[in-house]
């Protein structure tokens, strides 16, 4: 009888694990979830039309931290990241009229904190409605990121927000482009920073709103600028 009881406990445990995994898979976009049952398909979100921003940023991040060159000053970081970006086929496909970054602006943004969210986003080209919307998201996201260790929950929090942007009839097409480009980069970067276990090559990478500031500002021009400015700001703020 004891053996039967023990077997029931084990079966119940595995059923619980299966249900938990299924619940996670239900949340992951179907187009990214065909026949795959692990979280290595994350942090993509195919419903975001600007999802390539995060994917390309992640590729450049990998190349930067896998290399032997780790510059220590802002100008050298900009040059290194732009160099890597220009060697990426994916980046060159969207580079368009990319303009080089300002060393002074990167230094300024990298020294900002969550207390500057309203003033930094307030100075953007977003409409008044989008300005308030995105500022509120960054404030809540910063608090969640600081308290939540689970990479999947961080991913879901961004995806849920992106869904509200996609269906928001009060935002302009330009508002949506800027915000969704920014959240794509934020989603990939935040997921990488929280994902466990880290690869041996990963740095002690920390996310802060400075990444979001750089990405949003760059996104006002184009996707290429959003990728590079967000990543460079993040690297400099992590030094």
Secondary structure as UniProt FT lines:
FT   HELIX           2..27
FT   HELIX           30..32
FT   TURN            34..35
FT   HELIX           39..41
FT   TURN            42..43
FT   TURN            46..47
FT   TURN            49..51
FT   HELIX           52..66
FT   HELIX           74..86
FT   HELIX           89..92
FT   TURN            93..94
FT   TURN            96..97
FT   HELIX           103..110
FT   HELIX           114..116
FT   HELIX           117..122
FT   HELIX           128..147
FT   HELIX           151..166
FT   TURN            169..170
FT   HELIX           173..194
FT   TURN            200..201
FT   HELIX           209..219
FT   TURN            220..221
FT   HELIX           223..237
//
